[in-house]
Amino acid sequence: MTLPAAPPPTADRQERHQQVLARAREENAGPRDWRMWKQAAAQSLIELADASPRMEVLDIRLAGEFYAVYRVIMPVPRWPVKNEVQVGSEAVFDLLYDESWRRVAPPPTMPLGMFFPPDVFHPNCRPAPFPMPVAIPFLQNAPRVAVCLGTLQPNVSVKQLVLMGHDLVSLQSRMMDETDPNGVFNPIASEFFRSQSHEIALYRLGLLEPWTPGEAA
């Protein structure tokens, strides 16, 4: 079952991306090399969103850690109804990057989270009851779902984290080994998908490829 389709990114999103980027640059703070790293990461995120027909950057904050909120039109597994997984058509992610992660590996669950949908049904996602690192007015009361990307390398790029999150949430990649401490966060979802006799990936498209909600790919 597919839930009602999300509206596509608006026509003026590239113009608004530049406004988001300009505002982030104005508040950029910290040592010079960290400011330059954050600015380059913000630019790469905007370029990725501009190149994708389905991605929209909602906010970037550079005053402390690198922090961004973005939306992707994509299939998302949601909790089953009568043993049938519901498939949403958009995800709102947040991405946090601490300065220390340029030298040490980030914890698997720290860089990436989701604010929508709140009922993600995925082996590697779970509700995380900790507050948002910064106040985003339109998401202030949203629950945050932790997304476990598995073992990460030091200095992993923001662009790579976005692509990994896209592939993970759409079930193109997943970790279903419950003995892995960095893997399964939802054993019910893990068992559910492991019992399926068919391919469980919701589609096989990359973030830069077009997709219409409800369309099989």
Residue pairs with C-beta under 8 A, 6 or more apart in sequence:
1 81
1 84
1 85
1 86
1 87
2 75
2 87
2 89
2 213
2 214
3 78
3 86
3 87
3 88
3 89
4 89
5 89
5 212
5 213
5 214
6 73
6 88
6 89
6 90
6 213
8 53
8 54
8 73
9 53
9 54
9 55
9 56
9 71
9 73
10 16
10 56
13 49
13 56
14 50
17 46
17 49
17 50
17 56
17 57
18 46
20 46
20 57
20 58
20 59
20 60
21 42
21 43
21 46
21 60
23 60
24 42
24 60
24 61
24 62
25 39
25 42
25 62
27 61
27 62
27 63
28 35
28 38
28 39
28 62
28 63
29 35
29 62
29 63
29 64
30 38
30 64
30 99
34 99
35 62
37 66
37 99
37 102
38 62
38 66
38 97
39 62
41 66
41 97
41 157
41 158
42 60
42 62
42 66
42 68
44 157
44 158
44 159
45 57
45 60
45 68
45 70
45 95
45 158
45 159
45 162
46 57
46 60
48 55
48 159
48 162
48 207
49 55
49 56
49 57
49 70
51 208
52 72
52 207
52 208
53 208
53 209
53 210
54 72
54 73
54 74
54 207
54 210
54 211
55 70
55 71
55 72
55 73
55 207
56 70
56 71
56 72
57 68
57 69
57 70
58 69
58 70
58 71
58 92
58 136
58 138
59 68
59 69
59 136
60 66
60 67
60 68
60 69
61 67
61 68
61 134
64 133
64 134
65 96
65 97
65 98
65 99
65 133
66 95
66 96
66 97
66 158
67 94
67 95
67 96
67 97
67 133
67 134
68 94
68 95
68 158
69 92
69 93
69 94
69 95
69 115
69 136
69 139
70 92
70 93
70 94
70 95
70 162
71 90
71 91
71 92
71 93
72 90
72 91
72 93
72 166
72 207
73 89
73 90
73 211
73 213
74 89
74 90
74 91
74 166
74 169
74 170
74 202
74 203
74 207
74 211
75 87
75 88
75 89
75 170
75 202
75 203
75 211
75 213
76 87
76 88
76 89
76 90
76 91
76 117
76 120
76 169
76 170
76 202
77 85
77 86
77 87
77 88
77 120
77 121
77 122
77 169
77 171
77 189
77 202
78 85
78 86
78 87
78 88
78 117
78 119
78 120
78 121
79 85
79 86
79 119
79 121
80 86
80 121
80 192
85 121
85 192
86 121
87 202
88 117
89 213
89 214
90 116
90 213
91 114
91 116
91 117
91 169
92 114
92 115
92 116
92 139
92 142
93 112
93 113
93 114
93 115
93 147
93 162
93 165
94 112
94 113
94 114
94 115
94 132
94 136
94 139
94 144
95 111
95 112
95 113
95 158
95 161
95 162
95 165
96 110
96 111
96 112
96 113
96 133
97 106
97 111
97 158
97 161
98 106
98 110
101 111
101 154
101 155
101 156
102 154
102 155
103 154
103 155
104 154
105 151
105 152
105 153
105 154
106 152
106 154
106 156
108 148
108 149
108 150
108 151
108 152
108 182
109 128
109 146
109 147
109 148
109 149
109 185
111 149
111 152
111 156
111 161
112 147
112 149
112 161
112 164
112 165
113 128
113 144
113 145
113 146
113 147
114 120
114 125
114 144
114 145
114 147
114 169
115 139
115 142
115 143
115 144
115 145
116 142
118 127
118 142
118 143
118 145
120 145
120 169
121 186
121 189
121 192
122 168
122 169
122 171
122 174
122 186
122 189
123 174
123 175
123 176
123 183
123 184
123 185
123 186
123 187
123 189
123 190
123 193
124 147
124 148
124 149
124 150
124 168
124 174
124 175
124 183
124 184
124 185
124 186
125 145
125 146
125 147
125 148
125 169
125 185
125 186
125 189
126 145
126 146
126 148
126 185
126 186
127 143
127 144
127 145
127 146
128 144
128 145
128 146
129 143
130 144
132 139
132 140
132 144
146 185
147 165
147 168
147 169
148 175
148 182
148 183
148 185
149 161
149 164
149 165
149 168
150 175
150 180
150 182
150 183
151 182
162 207
163 206
163 207
164 173
166 206
166 207
167 173
168 174
170 201
170 202
170 203
171 193
171 200
171 201
171 202
172 201
172 202
172 203
172 204
174 193
174 200
175 182
175 183
175 184
176 183
176 184
176 190
176 193
176 194
177 183
177 184
178 184
178 187
178 190
184 190
193 200
203 211
203 216
203 217
204 217
205 211
205 217
211 217
